[in-house]
């Protein structure tokens, strides 16, 4: 089974690409890390309890306010849901304090999400699907690119396009809030460069500065190329002969380790030239 690692940055259109990949004619199963990240911090979970314990004392509005429809202990008695805008203001930004808080939050959420992803991968492998999409905003940062046979980055060339889309999507954000959220993530142009550096057949950049029709055409062309490099017969061989599947996965993992080493060397060379 081929892992297609899908990533991008905030407001670049990654969710739109994910939706297109999940729809006919592609109909690929999507493992969405954002959805899983919400699941693992629902009231009553260990992730929720850890967030409330760390951020609660210094973030008075961390939970949604009490109202006629929201009791003090939440609808089901497990606690009120997290107030995401308030938590976002606490962790998004470029200051050291914000970076530290973001690291704490990631340290709570990422391990729980990773466990859920592994469960979903196993379910899809047993179903015999030829490929599964790992929709992970922090694909490179969290190391999921090492498992991906192909990495797909959704990017825009103009940073202002990204800002405008974000503020249109989340009108409650000020321009400063939007800018903090954009700056808190790795520049998507850098992600695109890293993706291209993986080489032909291993990295695909989907530029999304145009219309949805142009975006869909780019995706269709990319999937046709990917499908040719991962024919159905190979998927069935790996499913019917698990040792072969394990060996193929180990080979992809080793290749990606080497790819990441070359990227680090390229980064060091670029810094040395400055």
KAKADA-V890450 format. One line per field, one symbol per residue. burial: b if it has 16 or more other C-alpha atoms within 10 Angstrom, else e. A space follows every 10 residues. Layout:
burial=???
//
This chain:
burial=bbbbbbbbbb bbbbbbbbeb bbeeeeebbb bbbeebbebb bbbeeebbbb bbeebeeeee bbbbeeeeee ebebeeeebb bbeeeebbeb bbbeeeebbe bbebbeebbb ebbbebbeeb beebbeeebb bbbbbbbbbb eeebbbbbbb bbbbbbeeee ebbebbbeee eeeeeebbbb bbebbeebbe bbebbbbbee ebbbbbbbbe eeeebbeebb ebeeebeeee eeebbeebbe eeeebeebbe ebbebbeebb eebeeeeeee eeee
//
